[in-house]
Amino acid sequence: MYGYNLPEDFLIGTANSAFQSEGAWDRDGKSESIMDYYAKEYAGKYSPGNVPSKQELKSGRTVPLSMDLPDRGCFFYDNYEEYIEDMQKTGQNTYRLSLAWPRIIPTGTGEVNQKGIDFYNKVINKLLACNITPFVDLYHWDLPMCLMEKGGFANPDFPQWFEAYAKVCFENFGDRVKLWSTFNETYISVFNGYSKGTFPPFLMDMKNALAAGHNVMLAHFRAVRLYRSMNLGGKIGIVNCRSAIAPANIKQDDLKAVQIQSENSFDMWTLPLVEGKYPQFLIDEVPFVGENMPANYQADLDKWFTPMDFLGINYYVAARTQYDTSKPLHSAAAEPFFSAPGQMFTPYPAGLFDVVYYISQKYPSLDIYITENGCALENINDEEAECDDPARIEYLREHLRMVSRLIKCGVKLKGYYYWNDADSYEIQDGYRLRFGMTWVDHKTGRRRWKKSRYYFSEICKNKMVN
């Protein structure tokens, strides 16, 4: 009899980020982050895939309805104990969270905010008291705005800024946190933010984007070296996003387009961290990339390269692409070959198997964690209907079956994190989407388990998928 079992030591739990969950954005010494700033600056003016016009980008701050803003999140800052106790009742043995740089060092560099340190100490201690392993991201998109005003990632000093911030985190939490990630989804936050103009800070400059991305690579290396030098006994890696990409047609040119898209969105941000080099095919094949690479990039990689322990994979969707030399990346999106009415991100569970298996073959030295995988349903302002969520149950079942199959195939897959723990603020979508397994009233903070959480609880407690 074939069973979809999970190993006893497998980490299974939920995830959320500081910016999206905590609220309390300006309390206890926290400064404004880039995400706080742009949520207010362009509230209601942009959505994923839509580039704001230059006129909109220069129009100044709006005064939107308060529910357009991330000031509440899911009230985690005030209710972290109850949230963690719910995690314990769920039976999950891990939780992925991020630390807010502007809460820990409000000025970006320099003086540490003790109230921020105290808050995260309480969160970490509560998790451990509930036998929940913390997986901590140093950076999940909320750069202090004061550093963005100095150029952000594109500033050559960014690697030093990040290393100093990481040192504070390792010194204060490293005795208890044993799973660390440096950055979350650099492709989204840097490439889309600096080149495509679809993510804060909404810039459209490829040379600047690749310089900023290169600085993130160097910052990662500095943090990994620092962590190893402190002998804290844990593991450190990075979290990158990956889609399952297929050719639009059965032809060699479209296969080339798949390789370009794959290397641009994933290997460009992963290969340097594993092998100390950028993907040469992408640099050679696409002038838009090759002609904008930073000066002396290989010398920098040779100087700073330090291997990491694991790779976190955020997987949501699949895509089709076709070769098109009229596009900067010589490839263009094609219509998907599947559908899911009512869902923001069209799920394709088999793509999770394809993606993780591919990564396990390309980067065999690394442990792998599925750090995000989640079902986005529209907020219809109907508590009963939203807590009765069979689509999310189906999503969990089918994706976790793929997780079991991957492990049976020998993949070094160590954990799975559903995104997200509770309905939170979604970047560029506000409270329009509900990802969580806990329903949240975003005006009062009242919360309630959805049926999907009860289902997930059975999986966590039995280490088995039906």
VODREN-599543 format. One record per residue (C-alpha): residue number from 0; residue in three letters; chain; x, y, z. Coordinates in nm, 4 decimals. Example, Ala and Ser with C-alpha at 12.3 -4.5 7.8 and 13.67 -1.06 7.14 Angstrom:
<recs>
pos, code, unit, X, Y, Z
0, ALA, A, 1.2300, -0.4500, 0.7800
1, SER, A, 1.3670, -0.1060, 0.7140
</recs>
This chain:
<recs>
pos, code, unit, X, Y, Z
0, MET, A, 0.0000, 0.0000, 0.0000
1, TYR, A, 0.1355, 0.3397, -0.0998
2, GLY, A, 0.1191, 0.6073, 0.1674
3, TYR, A, 0.2014, 0.9747, 0.1594
4, ASN, A, 0.4084, 0.9729, 0.4768
5, LEU, A, 0.6517, 1.2324, 0.6100
6, PRO, A, 0.9640, 1.1546, 0.8172
7, GLU, A, 0.9342, 1.1899, 1.1941
8, ASP, A, 1.2060, 1.4581, 1.2011
9, PHE, A, 1.0524, 1.6517, 0.9093
10, LEU, A, 0.9877, 2.0183, 0.9873
11, ILE, A, 0.6321, 2.1195, 0.9000
12, GLY, A, 0.4693, 2.4467, 0.9915
13, THR, A, 0.3642, 2.7917, 0.8782
14, ALA, A, 0.5318, 3.1187, 0.7834
15, ASN, A, 0.4806, 3.4932, 0.7936
16, SER, A, 0.6949, 3.8057, 0.7724
17, ALA, A, 0.7447, 4.0869, 1.0198
18, PHE, A, 0.6139, 4.3601, 0.7905
19, GLN, A, 0.3035, 4.1676, 0.6896
20, SER, A, 0.2043, 4.0293, 1.0289
21, GLU, A, 0.3233, 4.2469, 1.3162
22, GLY, A, 0.1414, 4.5765, 1.2772
23, ALA, A, 0.2682, 4.8299, 1.5344
24, TRP, A, 0.4693, 4.9812, 1.2504
25, ASP, A, 0.5667, 5.2966, 1.4421
26, ARG, A, 0.5681, 5.1733, 1.8036
27, ASP, A, 0.8436, 5.1061, 2.0543
28, GLY, A, 1.1128, 5.2771, 1.8539
29, LYS, A, 1.0566, 5.1170, 1.5132
30, SER, A, 1.1287, 5.3401, 1.2152
31, GLU, A, 0.9582, 5.3454, 0.8765
32, SER, A, 1.0536, 5.0698, 0.6340
33, ILE, A, 1.0585, 5.0925, 0.2571
34, MET, A, 0.7381, 4.8854, 0.2562
35, ASP, A, 0.5647, 5.1171, 0.5044
36, TYR, A, 0.6655, 5.4151, 0.2947
37, TYR, A, 0.5555, 5.2885, -0.0443
38, ALA, A, 0.2328, 5.1381, 0.0894
39, LYS, A, 0.1358, 5.4926, 0.1854
40, GLU, A, 0.2926, 5.6617, -0.1136
41, TYR, A, 0.1124, 5.4617, -0.3798
42, ALA, A, -0.1794, 5.2994, -0.2006
43, GLY, A, -0.4371, 5.1926, -0.4566
44, LYS, A, -0.2162, 5.2923, -0.7493
45, TYR, A, -0.0428, 4.9670, -0.8337
46, SER, A, -0.0861, 4.5934, -0.8328
47, PRO, A, 0.1366, 4.3013, -0.9313
48, GLY, A, 0.2390, 4.3210, -1.2938
49, ASN, A, 0.1291, 4.6820, -1.3451
50, VAL, A, 0.4024, 4.9422, -1.3742
51, PRO, A, 0.2957, 5.2811, -1.2328
52, SER, A, 0.3320, 5.5686, -1.4750
53, LYS, A, 0.6030, 5.8257, -1.4154
54, GLN, A, 0.3300, 6.0779, -1.3393
55, GLU, A, 0.1885, 5.8506, -1.0680
56, LEU, A, 0.5336, 5.7867, -0.9267
57, LYS, A, 0.5889, 6.1610, -0.8839
58, SER, A, 0.2445, 6.2518, -0.7619
59, GLY, A, 0.3216, 6.2545, -0.3902
60, ARG, A, 0.1628, 6.0763, -0.0994
61, THR, A, -0.2026, 5.9869, -0.0996
62, VAL, A, -0.4304, 5.9733, 0.1999
63, PRO, A, -0.6036, 5.6404, 0.1426
64, LEU, A, -0.8519, 5.4620, 0.3621
65, SER, A, -0.6790, 5.3171, 0.6645
66, MET, A, -0.7636, 4.9622, 0.5573
67, ASP, A, -0.5374, 5.0090, 0.2555
68, LEU, A, -0.2388, 5.0356, 0.4882
69, PRO, A, -0.0225, 4.7715, 0.6591
70, ASP, A, -0.0491, 4.9309, 1.0037
71, ARG, A, -0.2339, 4.6302, 1.1503
72, GLY, A, -0.1002, 4.3206, 0.9761
73, CYS, A, -0.2627, 4.0406, 1.1719
74, PHE, A, -0.1845, 4.2057, 1.5090
75, PHE, A, 0.1012, 3.9620, 1.5751
76, TYR, A, 0.3010, 4.2205, 1.7717
77, ASP, A, 0.0305, 4.2394, 2.0385
78, ASN, A, -0.0902, 3.8789, 2.0227
79, TYR, A, 0.2201, 3.6714, 1.9490
80, GLU, A, 0.1655, 3.4480, 2.2532
81, GLU, A, -0.1831, 3.3455, 2.1423
82, TYR, A, -0.0682, 3.2918, 1.7851
83, ILE, A, 0.2181, 3.0683, 1.8975
84, GLU, A, -0.0100, 2.8749, 2.1300
85, ASP, A, -0.2349, 2.8123, 1.8295
86, MET, A, 0.0683, 2.6813, 1.6406
87, GLN, A, 0.1365, 2.4447, 1.9277
88, LYS, A, -0.2254, 2.3236, 1.9226
89, THR, A, -0.1939, 2.2718, 1.5474
90, GLY, A, 0.0909, 2.0304, 1.6109
91, GLN, A, 0.3385, 2.2092, 1.3877
92, ASN, A, 0.6994, 2.1811, 1.4953
93, THR, A, 0.8383, 2.4909, 1.3231
94, TYR, A, 0.7544, 2.8503, 1.2306
95, ARG, A, 0.9280, 3.0728, 0.9778
96, LEU, A, 0.9401, 3.4400, 1.0708
97, SER, A, 1.1464, 3.7428, 0.9800
98, LEU, A, 1.3102, 4.0112, 1.1895
99, ALA, A, 1.2318, 4.3755, 1.1099
100, TRP, A, 1.5587, 4.5603, 1.0507
101, PRO, A, 1.3925, 4.8998, 1.1269
102, ARG, A, 1.2648, 4.7614, 1.4586
103, ILE, A, 1.6112, 4.6412, 1.5610
104, ILE, A, 1.8237, 4.9276, 1.4212
105, PRO, A, 1.5825, 5.2148, 1.3451
106, THR, A, 1.8530, 5.4320, 1.1890
107, GLY, A, 1.9682, 5.1435, 0.9679
108, THR, A, 2.3182, 5.1483, 1.1114
109, GLY, A, 2.4408, 5.2308, 1.4588
110, GLU, A, 2.2347, 5.2315, 1.7759
111, VAL, A, 2.0331, 4.9187, 1.8567
112, ASN, A, 1.6730, 4.9509, 1.9764
113, GLN, A, 1.6513, 4.7392, 2.2915
114, LYS, A, 1.2723, 4.7248, 2.2737
115, GLY, A, 1.3030, 4.5550, 1.9362
116, ILE, A, 1.5525, 4.3039, 2.0743
117, ASP, A, 1.3241, 4.2376, 2.3708
118, PHE, A, 1.0249, 4.1693, 2.1449
119, TYR, A, 1.2032, 3.9122, 1.9307
120, ASN, A, 1.3560, 3.7491, 2.2379
121, LYS, A, 1.0045, 3.7004, 2.3741
122, VAL, A, 0.8819, 3.5565, 2.0440
123, ILE, A, 1.1751, 3.3154, 2.0124
124, ASN, A, 1.1496, 3.2047, 2.3749
125, LYS, A, 0.7763, 3.1439, 2.3395
126, LEU, A, 0.8309, 2.9344, 2.0263
127, LEU, A, 1.0925, 2.7222, 2.1975
128, ALA, A, 0.8749, 2.6811, 2.5077
129, CYS, A, 0.6073, 2.5395, 2.2753
130, ASN, A, 0.8600, 2.3029, 2.1100
131, ILE, A, 0.8456, 2.4984, 1.7842
132, THR, A, 1.1711, 2.5434, 1.5914
133, PRO, A, 1.2193, 2.9030, 1.4704
134, PHE, A, 1.3381, 2.9509, 1.1127
135, VAL, A, 1.4458, 3.3161, 1.0963
136, ASP, A, 1.4875, 3.5398, 0.7915
137, LEU, A, 1.7183, 3.8330, 0.8492
138, TYR, A, 1.5592, 4.0249, 0.5627
139, HIS, A, 1.2086, 3.9923, 0.4195
140, TRP, A, 1.1677, 4.3110, 0.2150
141, ASP, A, 1.1450, 4.5745, 0.4921
142, LEU, A, 1.4641, 4.7765, 0.4462
143, PRO, A, 1.4807, 5.0852, 0.6720
144, MET, A, 1.3623, 5.3775, 0.4613
145, CYS, A, 1.6547, 5.5854, 0.5835
146, LEU, A, 1.8894, 5.3427, 0.4038
147, MET, A, 1.6816, 5.3499, 0.0866
148, GLU, A, 1.7284, 5.7275, 0.0880
149, LYS, A, 2.1019, 5.6545, 0.0671
150, GLY, A, 2.0574, 5.4304, -0.2373
151, GLY, A, 1.9459, 5.1106, -0.0668
152, PHE, A, 2.0811, 4.7909, -0.2221
153, ALA, A, 2.2551, 4.9872, -0.4961
154, ASN, A, 2.4792, 5.1690, -0.2479
155, PRO, A, 2.8257, 5.0018, -0.2429
156, ASP, A, 2.8122, 5.0204, 0.1380
157, PHE, A, 2.5054, 4.7943, 0.1532
158, PRO, A, 2.7055, 4.4736, 0.2224
159, GLN, A, 2.8688, 4.6376, 0.5260
160, TRP, A, 2.5333, 4.7692, 0.6492
161, PHE, A, 2.3809, 4.4254, 0.6246
162, GLU, A, 2.6738, 4.2518, 0.7933
163, ALA, A, 2.6515, 4.4916, 1.0888
164, TYR, A, 2.2777, 4.4267, 1.1189
165, ALA, A, 2.3304, 4.0500, 1.0949
166, LYS, A, 2.5919, 4.0675, 1.3698
167, VAL, A, 2.3406, 4.2257, 1.6071
168, CYS, A, 2.0894, 3.9495, 1.5282
169, PHE, A, 2.3392, 3.6649, 1.5636
170, GLU, A, 2.4701, 3.8050, 1.8931
171, ASN, A, 2.1249, 3.8445, 2.0445
172, PHE, A, 1.9398, 3.5407, 1.9064
173, GLY, A, 2.2003, 3.2979, 1.7730
174, ASP, A, 2.2205, 3.0979, 2.0958
175, ARG, A, 1.8631, 2.9771, 2.0335
176, VAL, A, 1.7948, 3.0207, 1.6597
177, LYS, A, 1.9638, 2.7463, 1.4576
178, LEU, A, 1.8085, 2.8025, 1.1139
179, TRP, A, 1.8914, 3.1346, 0.9489
180, SER, A, 1.8147, 3.2761, 0.6055
181, THR, A, 1.9876, 3.5914, 0.4854
182, PHE, A, 1.7416, 3.7226, 0.2230
183, ASN, A, 1.3934, 3.6407, 0.0967
184, GLU, A, 1.3308, 3.6411, -0.2805
185, THR, A, 1.6006, 3.8755, -0.4063
186, TYR, A, 1.4667, 3.8378, -0.7608
187, ILE, A, 1.1390, 4.0005, -0.6543
188, SER, A, 1.2707, 4.2681, -0.4221
189, VAL, A, 1.5734, 4.3706, -0.6292
190, PHE, A, 1.5185, 4.2746, -0.9937
191, ASN, A, 1.1488, 4.3624, -1.0030
192, GLY, A, 1.2074, 4.6647, -0.7805
193, TYR, A, 1.5047, 4.8130, -0.9659
194, SER, A, 1.4531, 4.6929, -1.3230
195, LYS, A, 1.0886, 4.6102, -1.3949
196, GLY, A, 0.9317, 4.8864, -1.1843
197, THR, A, 0.6681, 4.6524, -1.0410
198, PHE, A, 0.7880, 4.6460, -0.6798
199, PRO, A, 0.9264, 4.9056, -0.4378
200, PRO, A, 1.1257, 5.1208, -0.5080
201, PHE, A, 0.9662, 5.1138, -0.8590
202, LEU, A, 1.2789, 5.1823, -1.0627
203, MET, A, 1.3445, 5.0784, -1.4231
204, ASP, A, 1.7211, 5.0643, -1.4656
205, MET, A, 1.8768, 4.7268, -1.5507
206, LYS, A, 2.2345, 4.8318, -1.4761
207, ASN, A, 2.1297, 4.9597, -1.1354
208, ALA, A, 1.9287, 4.6421, -1.0760
209, LEU, A, 2.2224, 4.4111, -1.1439
210, ALA, A, 2.4518, 4.6270, -0.9299
211, ALA, A, 2.1987, 4.6112, -0.6466
212, GLY, A, 2.1608, 4.2346, -0.6866
213, HIS, A, 2.5382, 4.1912, -0.6836
214, ASN, A, 2.5585, 4.3879, -0.3593
215, VAL, A, 2.3011, 4.1492, -0.2100
216, MET, A, 2.5219, 3.8542, -0.3102
217, LEU, A, 2.8187, 4.0144, -0.1340
218, ALA, A, 2.6054, 4.0969, 0.1706
219, HIS, A, 2.4949, 3.7334, 0.1884
220, PHE, A, 2.8560, 3.6125, 0.1781
221, ARG, A, 2.9560, 3.8542, 0.4527
222, ALA, A, 2.6713, 3.7345, 0.6755
223, VAL, A, 2.7529, 3.3672, 0.6141
224, ARG, A, 3.1220, 3.4229, 0.6908
225, LEU, A, 3.0333, 3.6130, 1.0049
226, TYR, A, 2.7920, 3.3447, 1.1209
227, ARG, A, 3.0481, 3.0690, 1.0704
228, SER, A, 3.3127, 3.2705, 1.2579
229, MET, A, 3.0850, 3.2955, 1.5625
230, ASN, A, 3.0562, 2.9140, 1.5995
231, LEU, A, 2.6890, 2.9247, 1.6898
232, GLY, A, 2.6219, 2.5703, 1.5765
233, GLY, A, 2.3339, 2.6306, 1.3363
234, LYS, A, 2.2785, 2.6425, 0.9611
235, ILE, A, 2.2489, 2.9381, 0.7279
236, GLY, A, 2.1158, 2.9740, 0.3746
237, ILE, A, 1.8901, 3.1892, 0.1595
238, VAL, A, 1.5296, 3.1829, 0.0337
239, ASN, A, 1.4629, 3.2211, -0.3389
240, CYS, A, 1.1462, 3.1929, -0.5466
241, ARG, A, 1.1010, 2.9451, -0.8292
242, SER, A, 0.8204, 2.8886, -1.0774
243, ALA, A, 0.7744, 2.5769, -1.2858
244, ILE, A, 0.8422, 2.7054, -1.6369
245, ALA, A, 0.7405, 2.5151, -1.9509
246, PRO, A, 0.7837, 2.5929, -2.3219
247, ALA, A, 0.4771, 2.7249, -2.5007
248, ASN, A, 0.5459, 2.5003, -2.8006
249, ILE, A, 0.7443, 2.1873, -2.8809
250, LYS, A, 1.0354, 2.3665, -3.0425
251, GLN, A, 1.3981, 2.4340, -2.9544
252, ASP, A, 1.3640, 2.8133, -2.9470
253, ASP, A, 1.0971, 2.7907, -2.6780
254, LEU, A, 1.3209, 2.5581, -2.4769
255, LYS, A, 1.5861, 2.8288, -2.4988
256, ALA, A, 1.3275, 3.0775, -2.3666
257, VAL, A, 1.2623, 2.8456, -2.0722
258, GLN, A, 1.6329, 2.8383, -1.9895
259, ILE, A, 1.6566, 3.2170, -2.0118
260, GLN, A, 1.3586, 3.2717, -1.7832
261, SER, A, 1.4768, 3.0066, -1.5382
262, GLU, A, 1.8269, 3.1468, -1.5173
263, ASN, A, 1.7085, 3.5073, -1.4969
264, SER, A, 1.4571, 3.4509, -1.2183
265, PHE, A, 1.6308, 3.1785, -1.0190
266, ASP, A, 1.9833, 3.0708, -1.1092
267, MET, A, 2.1043, 3.4307, -1.1370
268, TRP, A, 2.0281, 3.4596, -0.7653
269, THR, A, 2.1329, 3.1079, -0.6637
270, LEU, A, 2.4309, 2.9864, -0.8676
271, PRO, A, 2.6674, 3.2582, -0.7320
272, LEU, A, 2.5849, 3.1457, -0.3772
273, VAL, A, 2.6580, 2.7796, -0.4523
274, GLU, A, 2.9368, 2.7875, -0.7115
275, GLY, A, 3.0660, 3.1451, -0.7012
276, LYS, A, 2.9642, 3.2394, -1.0562
277, TYR, A, 2.6701, 3.3833, -1.2487
278, PRO, A, 2.4975, 3.1717, -1.5196
279, GLN, A, 2.7168, 3.2202, -1.8258
280, PHE, A, 2.4477, 3.1192, -2.0764
281, LEU, A, 2.2263, 3.4068, -1.9634
282, ILE, A, 2.5122, 3.6580, -1.9791
283, ASP, A, 2.6172, 3.5421, -2.3262
284, GLU, A, 2.2719, 3.4896, -2.4776
285, VAL, A, 2.0909, 3.8018, -2.3578
286, PRO, A, 2.2619, 4.1408, -2.4190
287, PHE, A, 2.0132, 4.3066, -2.1817
288, VAL, A, 2.1851, 4.1090, -1.9046
289, GLY, A, 2.5423, 4.0754, -2.0325
290, GLU, A, 2.5872, 4.4421, -2.1199
291, ASN, A, 2.4642, 4.5582, -1.7786
292, MET, A, 2.6641, 4.3314, -1.5491
293, PRO, A, 2.8619, 4.5121, -1.2741
294, ALA, A, 3.2293, 4.5822, -1.3326
295, ASN, A, 3.4670, 4.3252, -1.1842
296, TYR, A, 3.1787, 4.1029, -1.0735
297, GLN, A, 3.3762, 3.7802, -1.0966
298, ALA, A, 3.6649, 3.9220, -0.8938
299, ASP, A, 3.4168, 4.0175, -0.6218
300, LEU, A, 3.2668, 3.6688, -0.6204
301, ASP, A, 3.6121, 3.5096, -0.6080
302, LYS, A, 3.7030, 3.7248, -0.3102
303, TRP, A, 3.3876, 3.6786, -0.1026
304, PHE, A, 3.2390, 3.3432, -0.2031
305, THR, A, 3.1426, 3.1273, 0.0950
306, PRO, A, 2.9234, 2.8143, 0.0604
307, MET, A, 2.5908, 2.8029, 0.2417
308, ASP, A, 2.4106, 2.5120, 0.4067
309, PHE, A, 2.0642, 2.5091, 0.2521
310, LEU, A, 1.8287, 2.6662, 0.0025
311, GLY, A, 1.4732, 2.7746, 0.0792
312, ILE, A, 1.2288, 2.7552, -0.2129
313, ASN, A, 0.9119, 2.9631, -0.2420
314, TYR, A, 0.6811, 2.7963, -0.4931
315, TYR, A, 0.3371, 2.9155, -0.5988
316, VAL, A, 0.2792, 2.8926, -0.9731
317, ALA, A, 0.3782, 2.7497, -1.3082
318, ALA, A, 0.4239, 2.9455, -1.6302
319, ARG, A, 0.4720, 2.9025, -2.0059
320, THR, A, 0.7143, 3.1025, -2.2133
321, GLN, A, 0.8102, 3.1407, -2.5774
322, TYR, A, 1.1168, 3.2739, -2.7556
323, ASP, A, 1.0804, 3.6373, -2.8668
324, THR, A, 1.3858, 3.8434, -2.9577
325, SER, A, 1.1811, 4.1643, -2.9548
326, LYS, A, 1.1702, 4.1386, -2.5736
327, PRO, A, 1.4647, 4.2452, -2.3554
328, LEU, A, 1.5002, 3.8917, -2.2181
329, HIS, A, 1.4309, 3.7269, -2.5583
330, SER, A, 1.1276, 3.5530, -2.4099
331, ALA, A, 0.7607, 3.6311, -2.3540
332, ALA, A, 0.4909, 3.4857, -2.1335
333, ALA, A, 0.2289, 3.2605, -2.2912
334, GLU, A, -0.1142, 3.1564, -2.1685
335, PRO, A, -0.1001, 2.8951, -1.8891
336, PHE, A, -0.2217, 2.5435, -1.9596
337, PHE, A, -0.4393, 2.5116, -1.6471
338, SER, A, -0.6833, 2.7244, -1.4494
339, ALA, A, -0.8188, 2.7730, -1.0987
340, PRO, A, -1.1207, 3.0053, -1.0805
341, GLY, A, -1.1197, 3.2376, -0.7816
342, GLN, A, -0.7533, 3.1982, -0.6952
343, MET, A, -0.4969, 3.4744, -0.7329
344, PHE, A, -0.2066, 3.2356, -0.7958
345, THR, A, -0.3123, 2.9485, -1.0168
346, PRO, A, -0.1899, 2.6328, -0.8417
347, TYR, A, -0.0086, 2.3547, -1.0231
348, PRO, A, 0.0988, 2.0951, -0.7622
349, ALA, A, 0.3026, 1.8843, -1.0064
350, GLY, A, 0.5163, 2.1927, -1.0634
351, LEU, A, 0.6346, 2.1742, -0.7033
352, PHE, A, 0.7745, 1.8280, -0.7693
353, ASP, A, 0.9391, 1.9442, -1.0930
354, VAL, A, 1.0956, 2.2509, -0.9333
355, VAL, A, 1.2347, 2.0858, -0.6215
356, TYR, A, 1.3595, 1.7802, -0.8067
357, TYR, A, 1.5362, 2.0027, -1.0598
358, ILE, A, 1.7022, 2.1992, -0.7798
359, SER, A, 1.8082, 1.8818, -0.6003
360, GLN, A, 1.9838, 1.7647, -0.9166
361, LYS, A, 2.1444, 2.0991, -1.0021
362, TYR, A, 2.2546, 2.1790, -0.6454
363, PRO, A, 2.3042, 1.8361, -0.4815
364, SER, A, 2.5172, 1.9669, -0.1943
365, LEU, A, 2.2320, 2.1649, -0.0393
366, ASP, A, 1.9533, 2.0726, 0.1976
367, ILE, A, 1.6208, 2.2065, 0.0679
368, TYR, A, 1.3269, 2.3619, 0.2506
369, ILE, A, 0.9977, 2.4585, 0.0894
370, THR, A, 0.9762, 2.7924, 0.2659
371, GLU, A, 0.6553, 2.9220, 0.1076
372, ASN, A, 0.3629, 2.7560, -0.0669
373, GLY, A, 0.0174, 2.9039, -0.0267
374, CYS, A, -0.3358, 2.9449, -0.1529
375, ALA, A, -0.4618, 3.3023, -0.2102
376, LEU, A, -0.8388, 3.3382, -0.1971
377, GLU, A, -1.0286, 3.6626, -0.2409
378, ASN, A, -1.1437, 3.8449, 0.0727
379, ILE, A, -1.5238, 3.8435, 0.0350
380, ASN, A, -1.5965, 3.9841, 0.3834
381, ASP, A, -1.7909, 3.6718, 0.4807
382, GLU, A, -1.6430, 3.5026, 0.7859
383, GLU, A, -1.8399, 3.1792, 0.7580
384, ALA, A, -1.7643, 3.1303, 0.3899
385, GLU, A, -1.3966, 3.2190, 0.4325
386, CYS, A, -1.3512, 2.9752, 0.7218
387, ASP, A, -1.5061, 2.6985, 0.5120
388, ASP, A, -1.2188, 2.6704, 0.2628
389, PRO, A, -1.2172, 2.3406, 0.0723
390, ALA, A, -0.9979, 2.4931, -0.2010
391, ARG, A, -0.7202, 2.5502, 0.0533
392, ILE, A, -0.7587, 2.1961, 0.1897
393, GLU, A, -0.7248, 2.0572, -0.1624
394, TYR, A, -0.4235, 2.2826, -0.2189
395, LEU, A, -0.2514, 2.1518, 0.0944
396, ARG, A, -0.3305, 1.7890, 0.0194
397, GLU, A, -0.2036, 1.7938, -0.3383
398, HIS, A, 0.1148, 1.9913, -0.2672
399, LEU, A, 0.2034, 1.7864, 0.0401
400, ARG, A, 0.1588, 1.4681, -0.1615
401, MET, A, 0.4319, 1.6040, -0.3865
402, VAL, A, 0.6452, 1.6692, -0.0792
403, SER, A, 0.6087, 1.3050, 0.0247
404, ARG, A, 0.6962, 1.1865, -0.3258
405, LEU, A, 1.0073, 1.4047, -0.3358
406, ILE, A, 1.1331, 1.2559, -0.0101
407, LYS, A, 1.0669, 0.9033, -0.1398
408, CYS, A, 1.2759, 0.9939, -0.4454
409, GLY, A, 1.5724, 1.0715, -0.2197
410, VAL, A, 1.5590, 1.4507, -0.2319
411, LYS, A, 1.7185, 1.6144, 0.0732
412, LEU, A, 1.3957, 1.7963, 0.1568
413, LYS, A, 1.3989, 1.8915, 0.5248
414, GLY, A, 1.0885, 2.1039, 0.5771
415, TYR, A, 0.7659, 2.2581, 0.4469
416, TYR, A, 0.6166, 2.5957, 0.5450
417, TYR, A, 0.2654, 2.6944, 0.4411
418, TRP, A, 0.2220, 3.0644, 0.3583
419, ASN, A, 0.0805, 3.1968, 0.5662
420, ASP, A, -0.0082, 3.1328, 0.9262
421, ALA, A, -0.2872, 3.3925, 0.9443
422, ASP, A, -0.4561, 3.6377, 0.7094
423, SER, A, -0.2125, 3.9273, 0.6933
424, TYR, A, -0.1311, 4.2335, 0.4854
425, GLU, A, -0.0297, 4.1337, 0.1351
426, ILE, A, 0.2266, 4.3507, -0.0374
427, GLN, A, 0.0608, 4.5364, -0.3268
428, ASP, A, -0.2766, 4.3800, -0.2434
429, GLY, A, -0.3458, 4.4974, 0.1120
430, TYR, A, -0.6205, 4.2895, 0.2743
431, ARG, A, -0.7793, 4.1919, -0.0581
432, LEU, A, -0.6395, 3.8392, -0.0379
433, ARG, A, -0.6570, 3.5788, 0.2369
434, PHE, A, -0.3695, 3.3297, 0.2438
435, GLY, A, -0.3969, 3.2287, 0.6084
436, MET, A, -0.5193, 2.9143, 0.7800
437, THR, A, -0.6346, 3.1418, 1.0609
438, TRP, A, -0.9069, 3.3923, 0.9691
439, VAL, A, -0.8476, 3.7450, 1.1018
440, ASP, A, -1.0795, 4.0422, 1.1420
441, HIS, A, -0.8427, 4.3162, 1.0318
442, LYS, A, -1.0318, 4.5849, 1.2193
443, THR, A, -1.0446, 4.4179, 1.5605
444, GLY, A, -0.7798, 4.1455, 1.5476
445, ARG, A, -1.0294, 3.8705, 1.6305
446, ARG, A, -0.9196, 3.5403, 1.4835
447, ARG, A, -1.0645, 3.1977, 1.4106
448, TRP, A, -0.9303, 2.8727, 1.2726
449, LYS, A, -1.0397, 2.7874, 0.9209
450, LYS, A, -1.1238, 2.4286, 0.8301
451, SER, A, -0.7898, 2.4124, 0.6498
452, ARG, A, -0.6078, 2.4604, 0.9797
453, TYR, A, -0.7880, 2.1652, 1.1348
454, TYR, A, -0.6917, 1.9611, 0.8308
455, PHE, A, -0.3290, 2.0809, 0.8460
456, SER, A, -0.3236, 1.9900, 1.2158
457, GLU, A, -0.4013, 1.6262, 1.1314
458, ILE, A, -0.1125, 1.6207, 0.8855
459, CYS, A, 0.1285, 1.7771, 1.1358
460, LYS, A, 0.0351, 1.5417, 1.4176
461, ASN, A, 0.0357, 1.2251, 1.2093
462, LYS, A, 0.3144, 1.3079, 0.9625
463, MET, A, 0.0894, 1.1746, 0.6915
464, VAL, A, -0.1107, 1.3152, 0.4013
465, ASN, A, -0.4347, 1.1506, 0.2961
</recs>
